Amino acid sequence: MAYIVMVGVDEMQWHRLYLPALPFLCVLAALGAQNLVEVVASLLPEVRRAGARELGYAVGWASFMIAAGLSFRFTYQEMGGFNGHGDLAGTYHPDLGKFLVRHERPHALVAFQDMGSTPYHAPDIDFLDFFGLTDKTVAHARHDWGLHTFIGGEGDTQAKYDAQMRDYFFGRSPEWVIFTIYTPRGDETKLAKQFDEDPTGTAFGDAFVHNSVQFGLWGDPRFRERYVAVRTWPRSRAYYLTLFRRRDLWAQKPREVVLDTPPADMGGVQAKLEGGLDLLGSEMTKQAPERHEAFITTWWKLPGPMSKDLYFFVHLTKGASQTPGDHVPGDWMYPADRWQPGEILEDRTLFQFPPFVITPGTYTVYLGVYRRSTGERLKVLEGPNDGQNRIPLGTIEVTSLKPLIQQLIPPTRVDLMRKYPARIIDSHRW
């Protein structure tokens, strides 16, 4: 608490930096209440002290139990029971961390601001923290310039600090960068439309300039020369996380998704689509608890370059309920305009089950291909077809979550996520 007073309080309404001190304050409060009861009892005649002491403790414990019950009820209702979070935002940081693990080697560097739990789900990836909470250089620079970690400075001081940090950023040259978009009030519909047009984040334009924490990188020509938008996680209509890849690495073939030959033990569904795109096989998780995740993998023989806005879609359906999983081919890593004839593409995507949306039951998984600009689906020429140019891949059994035993989102198993570690592009950082 002394540190917080010296350095400055958190800008958040609930002053979250005080949270570690709360248990100790509760202990002090309990001791204070006990002392108060003892003082009051000592002022009474001796024959009444024992009864007063018992009454005081009874009132204290009753008050504690009522307060604890109200607190628990509020938390349980607001956070949806024992699911660990109250809305869909809780699935995005783990998904982001696991995506990085699938497509990067250990000890790669990722620049990020609102990291949340992402580093916990990318345990062998290193992070450059825009805030300076975990990055020594950034933290010292903020201190030296007299800038608060959370509340931006004004005028020349902030500009000089940002310029110094941009040089530091480009000097370290992280393999990945994640920008946070805080949508200005009134622009929510505009940003939502831009995201819908291109979920990679390329269509966002200058929306990144509204965040003053990111060293002014978006306004530096070097950034757009050196980085390419890959994928965006929409936490809400006003909050987006856009992932960028270093351009020299993006320009290389992602060999963790472009294979030399199909797997020898490949099975599953086969189909032919218009344009010469062939589905060679498929595989997916058969059973998983609700609020967990499932791998859905397909293998394709590519016909050569196709439209850049060609997307794969996955639909999990149960009755009238349908949950989509649209994505750039190759788990977002290999757009169709880069395809070469005869290449083998492995599209291995991790589907996070949204809480309150994917409930226990049996879900049929459909797969298809479409052009995002028009919504037109590629026709299924051969193989299973539901009549809407969707290919049924099979079913996933979603079981009830046992919250006291099963974690909400499983921790990252690096060996499971990073299927072909030797094939991932080597940035030669180590």
Secondary structure as UniProt FT lines:
FT   HELIX           2..7
FT   TURN            13..14
FT   HELIX           16..21
FT   HELIX           22..43
FT   HELIX           46..78
FT   TURN            79..82
FT   HELIX           88..91
FT   HELIX           92..102
FT   TURN            106..107
FT   STRAND          109..112
FT   TURN            116..117
FT   HELIX           118..121
FT   TURN            123..124
FT   STRAND          126..129
FT   HELIX           136..145
FT   HELIX           155..172
FT   STRAND          176..182
FT   TURN            185..186
FT   HELIX           188..197
FT   TURN            199..201
FT   HELIX           202..210
FT   TURN            212..213
FT   TURN            215..216
FT   HELIX           217..219
FT   HELIX           221..226
FT   STRAND          227..236
FT   TURN            237..238
FT   STRAND          239..246
FT   HELIX           247..250
FT   TURN            255..257
FT   STRAND          258..259
FT   TURN            264..265
FT   STRAND          271..273
FT   HELIX           274..276
FT   STRAND          277..284
FT   STRAND          287..289
FT   TURN            290..291
FT   STRAND          293..301
FT   TURN            308..309
FT   STRAND          310..318
FT   TURN            319..320
FT   STRAND          321..324
FT   TURN            329..333
FT   HELIX           336..338
FT   TURN            341..342
FT   STRAND          344..352
FT   TURN            355..357
FT   STRAND          361..371
FT   TURN            372..374
FT   STRAND          380..382
FT   STRAND          391..399
FT   TURN            403..405
FT   HELIX           414..417
FT   HELIX           421..423
//
